Amino acid sequence: TKMEKIKMRRKRPSVVLLFLVTNITTLSSAHETFTPCPHMCSGHGKCHSPYGVCSCYSGYMGADCSLRTCPIGSHAWTDHAISDDHAHNPAECSNRGICDRNTGRCNCESGLFEGVACERKTCPDDCRQKGRCVSSAELARNADPGILRQIEGCTAASICQDADCVERDYSPCMETTEYDVPWEADMMQGCICDSGYRGYDCSLRTCARGDDPLTGTELSEVKQTNEVQLLECQATFGTFTLTFMGETTSPISVDANVFEFTETLSALHTLKQSGKEPKISVQWLSSADRVCTPTGNDIQITFLQNFGNLSLLIPDGSNLGHVSVSQTPIITVQKLVVGDKEWDTCSNRGTCSEETGVCYCLEDWMTSNGYGGPGTRGDCGHRAKGTTSTCPGEPACLGYGTCSGPPEYRCDCQHDRHGPDCALISCPMGKSWFSFPKSSNAAHVFAECSDMGICDTDRGICNCAEGFTGAACDYLRCPGHPLECNGNGQCISMSLFALHSEVNGKPTPYTYGSNPNNPLTWDYDQMRGCLCSDGWEGYDCSLKSCPKGDDPQTSHQENEVQQLLCTDSDDFGYFQLSFRGEKTDVLSTDQTAKDVEDALNRLTTIGQVSVTYADLLIYTDAPGLEEDALYLCRASTQLINIEFKSPTGDVPSIVAKEVVLGDIDGDLGVTELTKGTKEHTTCSGRGICNHETGLCQCFTGFASSDGQGNAGTLRDCGYKSPVTLEEYHDF
């Protein structure tokens, strides 16, 4: 019929199409053809033939280059060591943030870390607008050079650059202790508080300081003195400056008289003042009428309101000159008398309110002039009425210290107490997180609450900054909420991280901080991070891991094959095999290859191995076998091949070890026969990992495999399915 003819005509092209498809398939089997890359690398990479593997451009990653990479921090906050004392290696988001693969931005641990790579510790509350947030390196540069010059002064030995002092340089006197080598020099940040404030977050007010009026008096055996510094200036024209505790004077002319010089120096706010009392006393040691003379004028400066061993005045005479070419224009400073008066909070006759910055004086004591008389310092250094006949407190020193007796009546408090009457409880000490270096590239001296908490002196307990824990706030808290590491890992120190280091999955323990005095590994016990359990990853162990496997598109690759060798004369002995740190059950020398296969396949570090005898004539039920032919160890040596089906790739060697040394009297060991060349990548390079579920979202045409390119249950996208599956099917 007409309808049947139409149906026949419609069928003919199908026959032709089948013929074409058949021929294409035949050609494909004879010659390798180009396989398209997944999603053509999303336009963010280069597609490599013939296997269709993407090489992503910078800033992109993933099997199809659809994911963004995030900035790499130069140092991880916590990580595994790669050799002894070598840790804090470069890491994405510095191992303190999660990368947003859609935007390429790090989501840093909230409130604690900042920067494009989470590479900086956030200053708490932005120092409460009462200070500056700086790095440890910047803190070192802001140190007072006058402290470092207290002993040697700033003399010609430091300034003159040649024997005749023709070349002069004052910068050596201005140098501070450097701190730029330790890993956290530019990462750890803290507060430099404004004058009148202190604390890790600048939340505490400081109180007036002064001399204890009952010490070093005429009645004392040991007298106390004010600090005296000697300045010498030789010049005929120009100007110079002086810096005290970080504040610098306006330029001082060589022609300045005593009054002008004193007025300019007294204008510094770092020099304390009590009402209208003078801050300093200046005396020429010659009859000169100007501060600098052609042959040198000695100027004696006595500090009247700053007590104790003071910072050195730092001179800068770079703009000084001399009319005579035979004379050197120079200004120097050194200590003449080292001050030994106290510089106690509230003059040790009161306690400081750190909320208001006001001294609460002991009964009958009030603000002084710095010398025991009434004044406006606010320091409790003046006894308003009566006389002192006992130490403060009832009983004396509240029973927490020893009273020195007359005439000082000063409490020597026990180690966990302080204050004029020993009423205040001291807090635990720990290595400071943020402090001025004590020497070149060495910092982190012991400090109360580790300089990362506020001491509650009523209870002796540290109230730590957010993110820090421990009795002395001396540990960085591990991330995760409500449980550390989100309950999916262990919170461990850097020293323990080093012990858990691995190379290609094989435990390779190192040490970190074995020398507690090494300033470059100061953090061995303080910096803490998450060691995630199997199946979890991320700095906080919040991401589920996906299966890994071989890319089914690539070819001409090999499984890893290792060979077990065992020689034993009496067929009696016991040994164990271990892989990536996990040990098998004990094996006896008279067991078989099948027993080895079963033992290895029970390890969680191994997916699947196939174990056979190297001699192809040896197998179960083979004819003519000797009695011990199937034994793992023989007098004539037994060789057994172990082929890795999963994991794929170049895996570390299996380790064979006797249970009792000497049980096996011959050789026992494992060698590599064939190096594994297959991939071992997330989702076999043919899918995208969903870290919320830990499941691979396979690309079109790929599905779960057995690790060898066949259909299986590994959910790794390692099987090229003949049936086209829906895009991004979860396995």
HELIX and SHEET records of a PDB file:
HELIX    1   1 LYS A    2  ALA A   30  1                                  29    
HELIX    2   2 PRO A   38  GLY A   43  5                                   6    
HELIX    3   3 CYS A   93  ASN A   95  5                                   3    
HELIX    4   4 PRO A  124  GLN A  129  5                                   6    
HELIX    5   5 SER A  136  ARG A  141  1                                   6    
HELIX    6   6 PRO A  145  LEU A  148  1                                   4    
HELIX    7   7 ALA A  156  ILE A  159  1                                   4    
HELIX    8   8 SER A  171  MET A  174  1                                   4    
HELIX    9   9 VAL A  258  SER A  266  1                                   9    
HELIX   10  10 CYS A  346  ASN A  348  5                                   3    
HELIX   11  11 ALA A  396  GLY A  399  5                                   4    
HELIX   12  12 CYS A  449  ASP A  451  5                                   3    
HELIX   13  13 GLU A  484  GLY A  487  5                                   4    
HELIX   14  14 MET A  494  LEU A  499  1                                   6    
HELIX   15  15 PRO A  519  THR A  521  5                                   3    
HELIX   16  16 ALA A  593  ASN A  601  1                                   9    
HELIX   17  17 CYS A  683  GLY A  685  5                                   3    
SHEET    1   A 2 GLY A  45  HIS A  48  0                                        
SHEET    2   A 2 VAL A  53  CYS A  56 -1                                        
SHEET    1   B 2 TYR A  60  MET A  61  0                                        
SHEET    2   B 2 LEU A  67  ARG A  68 -1                                        
SHEET    1   C 2 ILE A  72  GLY A  73  0                                        
SHEET    2   C 2 ALA A  91  GLU A  92 -1                                        
SHEET    1   D 2 GLY A  97  ASP A 100  0                                        
SHEET    2   D 2 ARG A 105  CYS A 108 -1                                        
SHEET    1   E 2 PHE A 113  GLU A 114  0                                        
SHEET    2   E 2 ARG A 120  LYS A 121 -1                                        
SHEET    1   F 2 GLY A 131  SER A 135  0                                        
SHEET    2   F 2 GLN A 189  CYS A 193 -1                                        
SHEET    1   G 2 TYR A 197  ARG A 198  0                                        
SHEET    2   G 2 LEU A 204  ARG A 205 -1                                        
SHEET    1   H 2 ARG A 209  GLY A 210  0                                        
SHEET    2   H 2 ASP A 344  THR A 345 -1                                        
SHEET    1   I 4 ILE A 280  TRP A 284  0                                        
SHEET    2   I 4 ASN A 297  PHE A 303 -1                                        
SHEET    3   I 4 VAL A 228  GLN A 234 -1                                        
SHEET    4   I 4 ILE A 330  VAL A 337 -1                                        
SHEET    1   J 3 GLU A 247  THR A 248  0                                        
SHEET    2   J 3 PHE A 237  PHE A 244 -1                                        
SHEET    3   J 3 ILE A 252  SER A 253 -1                                        
SHEET    1   K 3 GLU A 247  THR A 248  0                                        
SHEET    2   K 3 PHE A 237  PHE A 244 -1                                        
SHEET    3   K 3 ILE A 314  ASP A 316 -1                                        
SHEET    1   L 3 GLU A 247  THR A 248  0                                        
SHEET    2   L 3 PHE A 237  PHE A 244 -1                                        
SHEET    3   L 3 LEU A 320  GLY A 321 -1                                        
SHEET    1   M 2 GLY A 350  SER A 353  0                                        
SHEET    2   M 2 VAL A 358  CYS A 361 -1                                        
SHEET    1   N 2 TRP A 365  MET A 366  0                                        
SHEET    2   N 2 HIS A 382  ARG A 383 -1                                        
SHEET    1   O 2 GLY A 401  CYS A 403  0                                        
SHEET    2   O 2 CYS A 411  CYS A 413 -1                                        
SHEET    1   P 2 ARG A 417  HIS A 418  0                                        
SHEET    2   P 2 LEU A 424  ILE A 425 -1                                        
SHEET    1   Q 2 MET A 429  LYS A 431  0                                        
SHEET    2   Q 2 PHE A 446  GLU A 448 -1                                        
SHEET    1   R 2 GLY A 453  ASP A 456  0                                        
SHEET    2   R 2 ILE A 461  CYS A 464 -1                                        
SHEET    1   S 2 PHE A 468  THR A 469  0                                        
SHEET    2   S 2 TYR A 475  LEU A 476 -1                                        
SHEET    1   T 2 GLY A 489  SER A 493  0                                        
SHEET    2   T 2 ARG A 528  CYS A 532 -1                                        
SHEET    1   U 2 GLU A 502  VAL A 503  0                                        
SHEET    2   U 2 LYS A 506  PRO A 507 -1                                        
SHEET    1   V 2 TRP A 536  GLU A 537  0                                        
SHEET    2   V 2 LEU A 543  LYS A 544 -1                                        
SHEET    1   W 2 LYS A 548  GLY A 549  0                                        
SHEET    2   W 2 THR A 681  THR A 682 -1                                        
SHEET    1   X 4 GLN A 608  TYR A 613  0                                        
SHEET    2   X 4 GLN A 638  SER A 646 -1                                        
SHEET    3   X 4 VAL A 561  CYS A 566 -1                                        
SHEET    4   X 4 LEU A 668  THR A 674 -1                                        
SHEET    1   Y 3 GLU A 582  LYS A 583  0                                        
SHEET    2   Y 3 TYR A 574  PHE A 579 -1                                        
SHEET    3   Y 3 LEU A 587  SER A 588 -1                                        
SHEET    1   Z 3 GLU A 582  LYS A 583  0                                        
SHEET    2   Z 3 TYR A 574  PHE A 579 -1                                        
SHEET    3   Z 3 VAL A 655  GLU A 658 -1                                        
SHEET    1  BA 3 GLY A 687  ASN A 690  0                                        
SHEET    2  BA 3 LEU A 695  CYS A 698 -1                                        
SHEET    3  BA 3 HIS A 729  ASP A 730 -1                                        
SHEET    1  BB 2 PHE A 702  ALA A 703  0                                        
SHEET    2  BB 2 TYR A 719  LYS A 720 -1                                        
END                                                                             
